[in-house]
Amino acid sequence: PSHRIQAVRLPSVAVSSRRKKTMPAERTVVILEYADLMKDADLGAKLFEAWGPGSLGIVAVRGVPRWEELYLPVLRLSHQLAHLPAESLKALEHEASMYNAGWSHGKEKLGDKPDLAKGSFYFNPLSDSPGTEEDREKFPWAMPKNLWPKEIPELGPSCKALGKTMQEVIGALGRQVDRVMASKVKTYNADLGKTLSETEKCKGRLLYYFPPKQVDKPASGDGEVPEDGWIGWHNDSGFMTGLTPDLYVEEETGTVVDNPDPE
């Protein structure tokens, strides 16, 4: 959710009843207003357009109060985090949770190879100790305690403030889903909005993408990136995934720069 979001357009094919010709159609990201969500306005038609059959499967929320003040500090701290001394990063690893708390680098795979292109910092923005001790022992990957770097004391409060705001928005979206589904499925009783608004089971992931390694390409003289620098297809462990905009920095200094490849 950000005012910087650009419409994403993907080609599709519309077939006329006479099947004489096809015409390209445009699908754009559906944008909802934060104020409408908070007052529980009926946004069912827009939500169905965003998530229904043939949709892009994404919705953007505009007008979140203090949005840039919330997400920019967190993203800026990712550079400092990723460049902590090796022993400090090692102390933030948590094997018992399958690296679902604290720092993870090279523990996940992209295809059949360790993913070294990015580092992940996992945290729960809603609680440092979610659930009960029994819950955490039974589900160590789902409800681990947070591990915050002592070298960056502002990271924890910043991540929590951002995460709580995102949960507020997602809870409101959950109520919209409840309304739409209840109107279409008589037996629907999931109460998703209440669950998403009250749960302590939440996973935040702060990603830092390291500069891709370049290799020489003798035929043309151009360099190429040997590994996939993004995230492969995967299933998220939750009902909804909230995303912030991205941020580009100089690797050596952490200075914020413009997107070098906006297309």
C-alpha positions as CSV (number, residue, x, y, z in Angstrom):
1,P,0.0,0.0,0.0
2,S,1.6,3.2,-1.1
3,H,0.9,6.2,-3.3
4,R,3.9,5.2,-5.4
5,I,2.2,2.1,-6.7
6,Q,1.9,2.0,-10.5
7,A,-0.8,0.1,-12.4
8,V,0.3,-3.3,-13.6
9,R,-1.1,-4.2,-16.9
10,L,-1.1,-7.7,-18.3
11,P,-2.5,-8.8,-21.7
12,S,-5.5,-11.1,-21.8
13,V,-7.8,-12.3,-24.5
14,A,-11.5,-11.4,-24.8
15,V,-13.4,-13.6,-27.2
16,S,-16.6,-12.2,-28.8
17,S,-19.7,-14.3,-29.0
18,R,-19.3,-14.6,-32.7
19,R,-15.6,-15.6,-32.3
20,K,-14.6,-13.4,-35.3
21,K,-11.7,-11.7,-33.5
22,T,-9.9,-11.4,-30.2
23,M,-9.2,-8.1,-28.4
24,P,-6.6,-7.5,-25.8
25,A,-7.9,-6.4,-22.4
26,E,-6.1,-4.6,-19.6
27,R,-6.2,-5.7,-16.0
28,T,-5.0,-3.1,-13.5
29,V,-4.2,-3.3,-9.8
30,V,-7.3,-2.5,-7.8
31,I,-6.6,0.4,-5.3
32,L,-8.6,0.8,-2.1
33,E,-8.7,3.8,0.2
34,Y,-7.5,3.3,3.7
35,A,-10.3,5.5,5.0
36,D,-12.9,3.3,3.3
37,L,-11.4,0.2,4.9
38,M,-11.4,1.6,8.4
39,K,-15.0,2.6,8.3
40,D,-15.9,-0.8,6.9
41,A,-17.5,0.6,3.7
42,D,-18.8,-2.1,1.4
43,L,-15.9,-2.8,-1.0
44,G,-17.0,-6.2,-2.1
45,A,-17.2,-5.4,-5.8
46,K,-13.7,-4.0,-5.8
47,L,-12.4,-6.9,-3.7
48,F,-13.9,-9.4,-6.1
49,E,-12.3,-7.6,-9.0
50,A,-9.0,-7.8,-7.3
51,W,-9.1,-11.4,-6.1
52,G,-11.9,-13.0,-8.1
53,P,-11.6,-15.3,-11.2
54,G,-9.4,-13.9,-13.8
55,S,-7.9,-11.2,-11.5
56,L,-4.3,-10.3,-10.8
57,G,-4.7,-11.5,-7.2
58,I,-3.4,-8.3,-5.7
59,V,-4.9,-5.2,-4.0
60,A,-3.3,-2.0,-3.1
61,V,-4.3,0.3,-0.2
62,R,-3.7,4.0,-0.4
63,G,-3.7,6.7,2.2
64,V,-2.3,4.8,5.2
65,P,-1.4,7.4,7.8
66,R,2.4,8.1,8.3
67,W,3.1,5.2,5.8
68,E,6.5,6.4,4.7
69,E,7.5,7.2,8.3
70,L,6.7,3.6,9.1
71,Y,8.2,1.5,6.3
72,L,11.2,3.6,5.2
73,P,13.2,3.4,8.5
74,V,12.8,-0.4,8.5
75,L,14.0,-0.8,4.9
76,R,16.9,1.5,5.5
77,L,18.1,-0.5,8.5
78,S,18.2,-3.7,6.4
79,H,21.6,-2.6,4.9
80,Q,23.1,-2.1,8.4
81,L,21.7,-5.5,9.5
82,A,23.0,-7.4,6.5
83,H,26.5,-5.9,7.1
84,L,26.9,-6.7,10.7
85,P,29.9,-8.8,11.7
86,A,29.7,-12.5,10.9
87,E,29.6,-13.4,14.6
88,S,26.7,-11.0,15.2
89,L,24.7,-12.5,12.4
90,K,25.5,-16.0,13.6
91,A,24.1,-15.1,17.0
92,L,20.8,-14.2,15.2
93,E,20.4,-17.6,13.6
94,H,17.8,-20.0,15.1
95,E,18.0,-23.5,13.7
96,A,15.3,-24.9,16.0
97,S,12.7,-22.8,14.2
98,M,14.1,-23.8,10.8
99,Y,15.5,-20.3,10.6
100,N,12.1,-18.7,10.9
101,A,13.3,-16.3,13.5
102,G,16.3,-13.9,13.2
103,W,18.8,-14.1,10.4
104,S,18.8,-16.5,7.5
105,H,21.3,-16.5,4.7
106,G,22.0,-19.5,2.5
107,K,19.7,-21.7,4.5
108,E,16.9,-21.7,2.0
109,K,17.1,-23.0,-1.6
110,L,16.3,-21.5,-4.9
111,G,15.9,-24.5,-7.2
112,D,18.4,-27.0,-6.0
113,K,21.1,-24.6,-4.8
114,P,21.5,-22.6,-1.6
115,D,20.0,-19.1,-2.0
116,L,22.9,-16.7,-1.4
117,A,21.5,-13.8,-3.4
118,K,19.6,-12.4,-0.4
119,G,19.5,-12.4,3.4
120,S,16.2,-12.7,5.3
121,F,15.5,-11.4,8.8
122,Y,12.4,-13.0,10.3
123,F,10.4,-11.5,13.2
124,N,7.0,-11.3,14.8
125,P,5.9,-7.7,14.9
126,L,3.0,-8.4,17.2
127,S,4.7,-10.2,20.1
128,D,8.3,-11.1,21.1
129,S,7.0,-14.3,22.7
130,P,3.9,-15.4,20.8
131,G,1.6,-18.0,22.3
132,T,2.5,-20.1,25.3
133,E,5.7,-22.0,26.0
134,E,3.8,-25.2,25.0
135,D,2.8,-23.6,21.7
136,R,6.3,-22.7,21.0
137,E,7.6,-26.1,21.8
138,K,4.9,-27.8,19.6
139,F,5.2,-25.3,16.7
140,P,8.8,-24.0,16.8
141,W,8.8,-22.8,13.2
142,A,5.4,-21.0,13.6
143,M,5.7,-19.2,16.9
144,P,9.4,-18.7,17.8
145,K,10.6,-15.9,20.1
146,N,12.1,-12.9,18.4
147,L,15.8,-12.4,18.1
148,W,16.8,-8.7,17.8
149,P,20.3,-7.5,17.0
150,K,21.7,-5.6,20.0
151,E,23.8,-3.5,17.6
152,I,20.6,-2.0,16.1
153,P,18.3,-1.2,19.0
154,E,15.9,0.8,16.9
155,L,15.1,-2.2,14.6
156,G,12.7,-3.9,17.0
157,P,10.5,-0.9,17.7
158,S,10.5,0.1,14.0
159,C,9.5,-3.4,12.8
160,K,6.7,-3.6,15.4
161,A,5.2,-0.2,14.5
162,L,5.2,-1.1,10.8
163,G,3.9,-4.6,11.4
164,K,1.0,-3.5,13.6
165,T,-0.2,-1.0,11.0
166,M,0.0,-3.7,8.3
167,Q,-2.0,-6.0,10.5
168,E,-4.7,-3.3,11.0
169,V,-5.0,-3.0,7.2
170,I,-5.1,-6.8,6.7
171,G,-7.7,-7.3,9.4
172,A,-9.9,-4.8,7.7
173,L,-9.4,-6.6,4.4
174,G,-10.3,-9.8,6.2
175,R,-13.6,-8.3,7.2
176,Q,-14.3,-7.4,3.6
177,V,-13.5,-11.1,2.6
178,D,-16.0,-12.3,5.2
179,R,-18.7,-10.0,3.8
180,V,-18.1,-11.1,0.2
181,M,-17.9,-14.8,1.0
182,A,-20.9,-14.8,3.2
183,S,-22.9,-13.3,0.3
184,K,-21.8,-16.1,-2.0
185,V,-21.5,-19.2,0.2
186,K,-24.3,-19.9,2.7
187,T,-22.2,-22.0,4.9
188,Y,-19.3,-19.6,5.2
189,N,-18.4,-18.8,8.9
190,A,-14.7,-18.4,8.9
191,D,-14.7,-14.9,10.6
192,L,-11.4,-14.1,8.9
193,G,-11.4,-10.5,9.9
194,K,-11.5,-11.3,13.6
195,T,-8.8,-13.9,13.3
196,L,-6.4,-11.7,11.4
197,S,-7.0,-8.8,13.8
198,E,-6.5,-10.7,17.0
199,T,-3.9,-13.3,16.2
200,E,-0.4,-13.3,17.6
201,K,0.8,-15.7,14.9
202,C,2.4,-13.3,12.4
203,K,5.6,-13.5,10.4
204,G,7.5,-10.5,9.2
205,R,10.3,-10.9,6.7
206,L,12.8,-8.1,6.0
207,L,14.8,-8.9,2.8
208,Y,18.1,-7.6,1.7
209,Y,19.3,-8.4,-1.8
210,F,23.0,-8.6,-2.2
211,P,24.6,-7.3,-5.5
212,P,24.5,-10.1,-8.1
213,K,27.8,-11.6,-9.1
214,Q,28.8,-10.8,-12.7
215,V,30.6,-13.2,-14.9
216,D,32.3,-12.5,-18.2
217,K,30.5,-13.4,-21.4
218,P,33.3,-13.8,-24.1
219,A,30.9,-13.9,-27.0
220,S,29.5,-10.4,-26.6
221,G,31.5,-9.0,-23.8
222,D,28.4,-8.4,-21.7
223,G,28.2,-9.6,-18.1
224,E,25.4,-11.9,-17.0
225,V,24.0,-12.9,-13.7
226,P,24.4,-16.6,-13.1
227,E,21.9,-16.9,-10.3
228,D,18.3,-15.9,-10.0
229,G,18.4,-12.8,-7.7
230,W,14.7,-12.7,-6.9
231,I,12.3,-15.0,-5.0
232,G,11.1,-18.2,-6.7
233,W,7.5,-19.4,-6.6
234,H,6.4,-20.4,-3.1
235,N,3.5,-20.7,-0.7
236,D,3.4,-18.2,2.1
237,S,2.5,-19.5,5.5
238,G,-0.6,-17.3,6.2
239,F,-3.9,-16.1,5.0
240,M,-2.6,-12.9,3.5
241,T,0.7,-11.3,2.6
242,G,1.2,-7.6,3.0
243,L,4.1,-5.9,1.1
244,T,5.8,-2.5,1.4
245,P,7.4,-0.8,-1.6
246,D,11.0,-1.6,-2.3
247,L,14.1,0.6,-1.6
248,Y,17.4,0.7,-3.5
249,V,20.7,1.5,-1.8
250,E,24.4,1.6,-2.6
251,E,25.9,-1.6,-1.4
252,E,29.1,-0.1,0.1
253,T,27.5,2.9,1.8
254,G,23.8,2.2,2.2
255,T,22.9,5.5,0.6
256,V,19.4,5.4,-0.9
257,V,19.4,5.7,-4.7
258,D,16.7,5.8,-7.4
259,N,15.6,2.5,-9.0
260,P,18.3,1.8,-11.6
261,D,15.9,-0.2,-13.8
262,P,12.4,1.2,-13.3
263,E,11.0,-0.8,-16.3
